[in-house]
Amino acid sequence: MAEAIPLITLLTDFGLHDHYVGVMKGVIYNIHPQARVVDICHEVRPQDILQAAFLLKASYSYFPKRTLHVVIVDPEVGTVRRPILVSTESYYFIAPDNGVLSYIYQTEPVGEVRELTASHYFLSRISQTFHGRDIFAPVAAWLSRGVAPSSLGDLITDYKRLNIPLPTLLKEDILKGRILYIDRFGNLVSNITRQDFTAHLEKSPNKRFIIRIGDRNLTRLCQSYAEGNEKELIALFGSSDHLEFSLNKGNAAKTLGIHVGAEVLVKIA
């Protein structure tokens, strides 16, 4: 037996209206009553793999080493898509092999990836519509009890990666990004990181810029949401270190009519 895992997290698109999350926890506790389970989020937009990938990126590293992160946004449940276990130097990840772990492959040193095939660690009856309950939850519970990853299936190397949208240069002085995520406050989070922005700004001798989002132009960065005047649209780097847009005491997404995928331009002056 391997060393027991200290914590299991759950990140899904199941919401809290239905029984799905509670049943998964019941399966985990039935196998491992001493398990500790933390909910990261269950309000991922239904079937939005990229959003789930971003939320995982923004949260996983704040948990103790050897935490097991279970991510279930699974439009292809019941098909030939594979359930997988990813082991890195610091964490474990269980998810469908649909690209939802793509950011992890970029940011974490991946030790091994296994297809979950050891069915004696699944529930005895497998539904074709609820692998969260029948496969992912029981495997997470057995791992947390100390079952070795090598007991769960064979190594694979052809795991799926998303083509994650990255900022691109339209011209030497214009960096193009897009809105990646909108939080419940209506803040618009882009795929432009602080590192991307700083590197682009280095091309400007006076470090001046214009950021265009929708029909608005912004020429300064704020340090906090409250720094802008009431109902003023501001740009800042949020807690995920991505460039985002916020309306002080308002909803930027609704006010601007902006959706995920909208264009963001950073022009150096």
C-alpha positions, 0 to 999 in steps of 0.5 A: 500500500502507498502512503495515504492521501491527506485530502480529496477535492472535487471540481465539477459542473454538477451544480448543487440542485441535484443529488450528484455531488452528495452521492459522490461524497457518500461513495467516498466515505463508504469506502474511506470513512476517514477521508477529507473532502473539499469542494472547489466548485460545482458551478462550472458551466455545463460541459465547459471543459476549458472553464474547468481547466482554468478553475483548476489551474487557479486553485490546485496549488493552494492545497497541501502536497499530495492532495488528490484533485478530482475533476469531472466535466465530462460531456463524453461520459459513457463513450470510449473516452478514458478515465485517467489518473495523473501523478505529478511531483506534488499532486494527483489528478483524476479526470476524464481524458478530455483535455480538462487537465491541459493546464496541469500538463503545462505547469506541473512536472508530470510523473506518469499518466495511467488509464483507470482500468482496474474495475475491482476498484470501481462500483460493481454496477457502472452507469453509462451516465454517472462515472463520477459516482461509479468510477471517479469517486471510488478510485479517489477513495481507494487512493486516499486509503493508500492503494498504489497508483500502479494498481489502477491501470497501465501507463499511457502517453497519448493523453488528450491536451486542449489547444488552450488559447494563448495571447498572440501578437497582431502587430509588434505593438498590439497583443491580442487576448480573449476573455477566458472566464467570467466570475459570479461578480461579472468580472472578465478574466482574460488569458493575458497573464501578468508575465505576458503583459509585462513582456509586451510593455517592455517594448514601450520606452515610456511604458504607456499602453491602451487596453481595449475591451468591447467599446472601452479604452483603458490606460491604467492598471488598478491594484484593487477592485475598489480603486475605481470610482463607482461604476467605473470600468477598471483593469487589474491583475486579479488573484489568478495573476491574469488581466481582468476587467471589473466594474466597481460595485457593478457587473462588467460582463452585463454592462459591456455585453461581453461574453467568454471569447471576446477580444482584448487588445493591448496596444503599447503607446 
